[in-house]
Amino acid sequence: MAETTSKSKAGDVIEECRARGIKIVDLKFTDLLGKLQHFSIPVGELTEEVFQEGLGFDGSSIQGFQQIHESDMLVMPDPDTAFVDPIYQVPSMSILCDIKDPITGESYSRDPRHVAKKAEAYLKSTGIAEVSNWGPEVEFFIFDDIRFGQNEHSGYYYIDSEEGIWNSGRNDHQNMGHRPGYKEGYFPVPPVDTLQDLRSEMVLKLIEIGIPVEVHHHEVATAGQGEIDMRFGTLTKMGDSVMLYKYILKNVAAQHSKTVTFMPKPLFMDNGTGMHVHQSLWKNGENLFYGEGYALTSELCKYYIGGLLAHAPALMAFCAPTTNSYKRLVPGFEAPVNLAYSARNRSACIRIPMVSKKPKLKRIEFRPPDPSCNPYLTFSALLMAGLDGIEKQIDPGEPLEKDIYELPPEEAAKVLQVPGSLEAVLDALEEDHEFLLKGNVFTSDLIETWIDQKRTMEVDPMRLRPHPYEFQLYYDV
């Protein structure tokens, strides 16, 4: 029956291609580290057999996938994800794909989308809940110019934005002076907010491909920081949406000769870019996080929070997975480094929003993640940590109502913090990952590959290279 349904959906996609005059079908998938990849076929090559049997590609050329002696892999187009791609000039239908091993016929253990599906299946198998809902707040910067380089004898980066407050003294053209200062970019109207129409165009493109949007606005930092919030959705679907969100925003910006980055901390001495993740569990149409406890939460919600806090150091290896992430996660820039929970208090890493007393809106917000992460793996890891907390009834302790950054030293010393480097969180993941292996959601080979890739491709290269500021500190020693 499932195969018949799949074939029917495949036929619907093929028919839609004919009806819309589609010429090219673009097959997209996500690699282990969270980059969207693609290749394309003429529309005449899209048959129902392609949906059932897949198309081959070289897995050894994809970061974090196969070795060269085992390179053959299959992409399996998911007909439920097909959309007319608004980026291409040639009429194109894009389809998100899963990855399979052509020898075994099994789903690939390092396919992030497969991990997300397994996480959803595991949730159901526990009987705790039927569905989890996810609402990431994805932030970004829109710059006008970016240059960077590194070789044996030099290294630099240069960022520019017409909105950047550092351009208030430019005299090479007419200067109108309307710019947000450092940490003064939250909600200004035009002409200070120069990017309203560009963000609106991004929003309309997202809606066009079936991603509902609730709000968009300028964010705190100078130089074009923004946020577009999607309506919450289920785990795998929201992973799909985040990947397409990044794809749409980068390409719409490029069409306007601008560039979007989701790098967590591109600017020194201003706010970084985060991805606060709202989450809740549901069963029989009821929100299991709602209750009569602290901030109108349930006991189950309290234990879920306990799981997140208990496993937070290891979770950060997926939630904040770059060396640059830990330039953001420092006190004083609204970055949530403290392992505490609270209602309304944004200095805690877990916040319980109090915007409404309606049961359906009760949720928790995990604030340390940033959008350099792989959303499929991040959401799955958070769910597994929360479920572990529920299963073990992990008590998160008392909430912290005070501004953590203003606590006296003796009180502040009692509040634990997330580790301060990528190296440290990879060590934490190496020590604490049994909770991820439940239900075979994450596999040992995925975790080992993730740790190895991050250490060899990011931690070690950063450790080997002199930093420009080191010359100011040490050149004259």
Steps between C-alpha positions, in 0.01 A plus 500: 500500500784739588665433165176574315464827687862593425451423130183707495682796653786452256250505215351821635844666498566385143160629392561833671829532311310458173226744601746771606733465204794385714821436305747395773465298821746595774575231758618644832637324809686599817849379583612398848627845601181674385568635150238468228627312192334444162509365146246534222332288234284591197134470588459212255730289719267529801299178507319311772793255498733783604287553812503126576856408403692826540788650304869436559769748608855496634474494879878528546489857368255610771653613829430254781355229275682205340861396438620471140482118501128511593394810311175398326189642668139565402283809535134414559274796406223566754191601297349675803777763484469601133467871424542730202836660569472882497876554470572353157424679173446172317167355626611247763343268753708438813459185709669417830652155515591228748818294462522120466776242465458329159651173623292446813200704391491651848476867595843653555595537867671836441214653305385781732144487371485129581617576855214748538246242382640244743474752784131554423444123486681451829285764668186309400651168613552632854130568543589832663370709211387469142659806349751773579467855372797724420532873443855625437565875495764521228708818494740617227703792368456668162829657390598697191857372477708223653864419435722252680819304441768294672834376378843430646593865553173692531144475623208741509127559468313815401125554541303796376138605516342827400304465825815455709545775756870514410393663170353806674808700399530391137551786255545320167129549423199674651461383860146518644603383847211265584667195652442280806779523754668204662232302688238757389349317204192348662178611325603837345272624222634620162711683403717343774371157398605496136420131446124486559409438136778244452388301804138529380603354164670213684181442702285488186736251337484277808120512498504427127677168559266402784688622808265707720655811659377682810718812523819668379704787641841662539708347779719653773833538321599770257580418134186320391428236760152358454257229599216327317291265716330199346185349646577195715485151352592138560864395530594373153282755326659784697845364415398520133373853552823624661709362213274667242485821707878534472486415128232760425654780708849458354371499144255789534780708651735404216240615247525844662883496505505437873620204702337316790699314764385275784845511660446534878742786570617695195525839681726584792337677797141462379233234536548168333251293304301238688227247433283474810306174473140483633374147563204311646357147520142407409270199545134456407495862389612628841815693580688292759713795610202689641416455867457658840867512595760775465413741216194282423713199403441132571719258695582331169624834367717545810669164442546583130681817608707288739613283210605800293701649785660168596619432145562861394882475461465206260202657322710804417710286263193498272326823608804731477733295280762748378805666654331832423198395711706557812577858403123552543456295815664743742330708771380851421362466147161347581663160449353230724805328650352423843346158566182616667131534416258782563178665390564818300867521607701513178832454679410134566574239234146362535216748502129433545320765291211666683335679207174309548321281754343286228594131543576454130767770512696359796854411397860528605772687315856363490716801422864391445468360143606700196414459131839356404356171628345214308133545600406134455772388742447790741125449539547122528769534767289744703201266484710203612643697793154615608358148477792370704413757764137383504593131514750557785295773669797738505422793727635828360501664842349835578447764229718808503299821493786748537716651226781247501751753371433723803528230769754544780815291440412243769159436337628514144761236581220250568353540151661261253579616147524333162857411399694781337639335188415256222780275622343479846149414377637231267672348804166519685318325213765228498433438870121546498308361205323186621172692512535569125538131414159399634275363229801510265411865433864604494756233422851462635647541151318833454621635833856379440503651151357829628766530770780403261386744229469787746839436657696448178323756277427780750666474844847402379518747205397787730759396757776501236440850363617826659217743572541862381446634851786287629738730314368797697539305822829327446703639209715715724553249781 
